[in-house]
Amino acid sequence: MDMRIKCTVSYDGTGYSGYQVQPNKRTVQGEIESVLTKLHKGQKIAISASGRTDAGVHAKGQVFHFDTPLRLPEDKWSVAMNSLLPPDISVHKAEAANADFHARFDAVEKEYRYFIHLSSVRDPFKRNYAYRFPYPLDLEAIEAAKKYLIGTHDFTSFCSAKTEIVDRVRTLKRIELLQEDDMLIFRFVGNGFLYNMVRILVGTLLEVGQGERQPYHIMEVLEKRDRRSAGKTAPGQGLYLWEVRY
C-alpha cells in the first residue's frame, strides 16, 4: 500500500514560469516531479500542492503531497530530494501523512507577504525579491483602507479577470503593515486567496497611499465586483507564499 508524504518547500521563483507544470517551460512542480521520478526509478510521481504561484513569485512555506510505494524513513525524503533538486528549491520538511490528507483541500489558513523596497535608488540585490517603490506613501491612509478588507467579502474586484472559480467569497483575517529599514512588508492572512488577489490588493492599497484613492473607496470597489474598479496588479517578485496552516 502506498504511503502519503507531506512536504514543506521553499523556492526562489525568479527563474520559473510559475509553480504549475506548463509545456516546454521551467516550473517548480516540474522540477520536483522530475526528481521524484528519478527517485522512483522512472515511475511517474505526481504532486498536489496547496495552490499555485505565478511566474517570479516565491514561497517560504509551500506545501505539497504525493503517494509513494517506497518505504523510505520520513527524515530521508528531504535529504534525497534536496540532493537532486536545483539550488533555488529546498524541501525543508517531509513527514508521513494520513491517507486522506490533501495539501490543497485540508488547508484552513494561508499567509502571504508582499515586500516593497521604499527607495529612490535601485538595489540590484533586491530587484528579484521586492517591488521597488520610490514614491512617498501615506501609511495612515493605507491602515484606514485595509480595515474595509478585513472579514468575509466577495473579492471579485480583487482577482484576475481570468479567474475561473465561481465562488469568490473569501475571509481575510488579518492585514498588517511591517516596516524594516527601507522595506515595507504587507502581511495577509486568510482562509484562501483568488488568482492575483494579493497582488491586486497591494496595488490598490498603494494607490490609496499615494492619495489617488480615498480609504473608503475600498468599500465601493468591493461592492462593484468588477476587476476594472480596483488598482493595478503589483509585480510578482515582491510576493511570497509564507505559510500554509492545517
N, C-alpha and C positions, 0 to 999 in steps of 0.2 A: 504493500500500500504506500502511495506517495506521501511525503511529508510536506507540509506548507511552511515556508520560510518567510518571515517578515524582515525587511531590511530598511535601515535609515541611511540615506545617501546625501552627500553634499556634492555640488558641482558648480564649476565656473561656466556659465552659459555662453561666454564670448564667442567661442569657436563652433557653436552649434546652431542648427536651424530649428531650435526648439527641443522640447523633450520628446514629443511623439514621433514615432517612425514615419518617415516620408521617403518615397522612391528617390534614389540617387542623391540623397542628402545626408550629411552627418548629423545624427541626433543622439541624445543621451540614451534613450531607450534602445536604439540600435546598437550602441556600444556595449551596453550592459547585456543585452540578449546575445550578442556575438560572443562575449566572454563566457556566459553560462553554457552556450552551445559547445564551446571548446571543453569546458569542464565536464560536460556530459558526453564526450567522445563523438560529437556530431549530432546528437539528438537535439532537435529544436526545442528551446525552452522559452516560453512567453512570460513576460512580467506584466503585472497590473499595478498602476500607481495611484496615488491619492488624487492626482489631477495632472493636467498638462501645464507646461510653462512655454512661453513664446521664445522666439529667437533672441539671444542676448540676455535673457532673464536667468538669474542664478537661483540656487537652492542651498540652504543651510541644513534643512531637515525634511527633504522629500522622503516619502515612504512608498515602498513597493513590496509586492509579494509574488512568490512563484511556487510551483509544486515540483518536487524532485523525488526520483526513486533512490537517490544516493543517501547513504547513512553517514554523512559527514558530521562530526561534532559541531554544535552551534558556533563556537568561537573560531572554528576553522574556515567558515564560509567567507567572512570578511577578508581574512588573510589570503585565501585562494583567489577571490575576485580582484582584490587590490593588486595582486601580483601581475595580473593581466590587463587591468583597466589603464587607460591613459591617465597622466598625472592631473588632469583637470576634473576627474571624477574620483570620489572616495567613498566607499561603503564603511561607515564608522560603527555600525551595529547590525548584527544579524542574529535572529532568535527564532526558535520554533514557535509556530502559532497554531491556534485551533484550526481544524479542517475547514470551518466555515468563515474564518476571518477574511475580510476583504478590505484592502488598503483604501479604496475609494468609498465604499458604501458604509463602512463602520466608522468613518471619521466623524467626530462630533464638533470639532472646532479647528480652525486654521488661523495661523498668524502669518501675515505678510509684512515686510518692512520695505520702505522706499527711501533711498538715500539721495539727498540733494546737496551738491557741493556749492556753497554760497561764496563764490569767489569770482572776481573780475579777471583773475589770471588762470589760464589753463594749466592743469596739472596732468602731465602725461601718464602718471601712475594711478590716477583716479578715473581716467576717461572711460574705462570699460566697467567701472564699478559704482558710478554715481552719475547723476544728471547735473551738469554744471549750470547753475542759475545765477547770473551775475547782477540780478536786479534787486532793488530793495523790496522787502516783504513786511507787511503788517501782520505779525503773528497773532495779535489780539483779534484781528478780524477773522483769521483762519480758525482760531479757537471758538469764536462765536458761531461760525458757519458749520463747524463739524458737529455741533450739537443737534442740528436738524437731521443728520445722517444716522445718528445712533438709534437703534431699535429695529423693528421689523417693517420693511418697506418693499414695494415693488421697485427694483432697481433697473428697469428697462432703459431709463435715460443714461444710466452709467454702465452700459455694456455695449460691446460692439454690435453694429447692425447685422453682422454676420452670425450672431448667436442663434443657434437652432433650438435651444432649450425654451420650452413654452412657459414653464413656471419660473418667473424671475423674482419671486419674493425671497428675500434673504434677511437674516438678522445680523446687524453689525453691533457687537457688544462693546467694543472699545475702539477709540481712535485717539492716539497720543502723539504729541509732538515732543521729540527729544532733541537736544542740541549738544553736540560735542565739537568744540572749537568751530571750524568753518563748515561743519557737516550738520545739516538738518535732517532728522530721520522721522518719517511718518510710520507709526505702528498701527496696523489694522488687525483686529481680532473679530472673527465672525464664524457663523455656523457653515458658511460656504460662500464662494465668490464666483461671479459670472465671468465670461470671456472678456478680458481687458478691463474688468471692473476697477481694480485698484489703480491702474494707470490713468483711467478717466477721472476717478475721484481725485487723484493727486493733481492732474491737470486743471480741474475745475477749482480746487481749493487754492492753487497758485494764482488763478485769476482773481479770486477774492482777495488774496494777499497783496495783489498789485493794484487793488482798487477798481478793477474792471467790472466787478460784480459786488453787490452788497451781500452780506451773510444770509439775509432772509431769502435771497434768490434761490438758495439751495432747495428750500421747501417747494418753490414753484417748479424747479427743474424736476424734482421727484414726481410731482403731480402731473406733469405733461407726459411722462412716459414716452419720451421722444429723444433719441440719441443726439439729434441736432441741437437740442436745448442745453446740453452740457458742454463742458470745455474740451480742450484738445486732449489727446491721449499722450501722456508723458512717455518718454523713451524707455525702451526695455531694460537698458543696462543698469538703471537705478533700482530695479525690483528684485527682491529676494523672497522666495517661499521659505519662511523662517522655521516654522514648526507645525506639525500636524498632531492633533490630540485625539485619543480614542477612549 
